[in-house]
């Protein structure tokens, strides 16, 4: 059975030069980013970017073979 792949994701909002705001999703382990108008769109675009990267460089899968998920969050004080 193939191991499940997972990665840590950071999502933040950025403003483009034309003033439009987008959400940017970064895969921390692979250094891959993508964006979208919504968080869900940014995540779907990032998943596609990761799949394309892993097709081209399959040995990168080793970076995503983890036993359990890692969650990154932020708290405001």
N, C-alpha and C positions, 0 to 999 in steps of 0.2 A: 504494500500500500504506500502511495506517495505521501510524504509528510506535508502537513498544512503549512502554508507560508503566512507570515504576519509581519507587520512593520509598525513602527511608531510614526504617527502622523501629527504634524503641526499645522493648524489652520489659522490664518490671519487675514484681515481685510486690508486691501491696498487701493489707492486711488491712482488711476491711469492719468496720463498727460492730458487727456480730454476731459477729465473730471469724473469719469465713470468709476464707480466703486465695484471691485470684484473681490471674490474670496480666493486666496491662494492656499493650496494644500501642498505640503512638503513631506516627502518620505525621508526621514532622518537617516536611516541606514544606507540608502542608495544615493542620496543627494539628488533626487528627482523631484521636480515640482510641476504643477499644472494649476489652472485656474478655471473659474466659472462664475456665472452670475449669482448662483446660490451655493451654499455649502455642499448640498448633494451633488450638484453639477461638477463642482471642483473635485469632489471625491471620485466620482465616476470617471472624469477625465484623467485623474491621477492613476486610477486602477489601470486604465488603458495604456497610459505611458509606461507604467511598470511592466505590464505584460509585453509590450513591444521591446523594452530594454532586455527583459529576460529571454525573449526569443533570440535576440542578437548576442547576448552574453549570458548563456545559461549558468555559468559557474557563479554568477552573482546570487543565485538562489540560496547558496549556503548562508548568506548574510540574513536571510529571512526565515530560516528553519529554526524556530524557537519552540520551547516546550509550552510556553504560555504567553498570553498577551501582555504587553507593556502599555500602560496608560500614561499619557502626558497631559497635565492639566495646569490650570493657573487659578490661584485664589486671590481675591482682592481684599485688602485690609483697610 
